[in-house]
Amino acid sequence: MNESQQESDFVAQLTDIQMPLRLYVQSLLPGDPAAPDVVQQANATLWKKRGDFTLGTNFKAWAFSVARYEVLNYRKQQARDSRLVFGEDLEQTFAEEIAARDDDTERRHEALKGCLEKLRPQDRELLLHRYTASAGTLEDYAQRAGRSVGGLKVTLHRLRNALLGCIEKQLAPLEAES
């Protein structure tokens, strides 16, 4: 395999691991607003060390290991803060359990995308408006849509329940196999 193909394969694996990597780092830094920065640093380190990775081995385990060291480095830098910091043994236990857990986040994400596609366009638009950070308030949306805020809240509740049911229905055959 030539170098260009190896780099392309590496980029594909790095791209695929982004969501689990982000969730892993966030679980090791619960509530810490710097978690996205640590993920970014882990990505930079993974890229720098891409020559150390052997294609065909467990990329996720390797990436999580690198991310764990980035978390430890971040914590060392933050040691002067008076915030709660987990002991190294507890941190190691968390890291091992989270890495070993069968992470179904990607399957849930794909199921959510499929369920969103089944919704009516106006329902999808309402959900996207509600859960997009840059969107205006629900009151603004209600005025533009000519609906009451209370009615939109009821619709959002109904849509969330419908999405949950749809996701569970799609995942049920996969969970039965486990």
Buried (B, 14 or more C-beta within 10 A) or exposed (E): EEEEEBEEBBEEBBEBBEEBBBBBBBBBBEEBEBBEBBBBBBBEBBEEEBEEBEEEEEBBEBBBBBBBEBBBBBBEEEEEEEEEEBEEEEBEEBBEEBBEEEBEEEBBEEBBEEBBEEBEEEBBEBBEBBEEEEEEEBEEBBEEBEEEBEEBEEBBEEBEEBBEEBBEEBBEEEEEEE
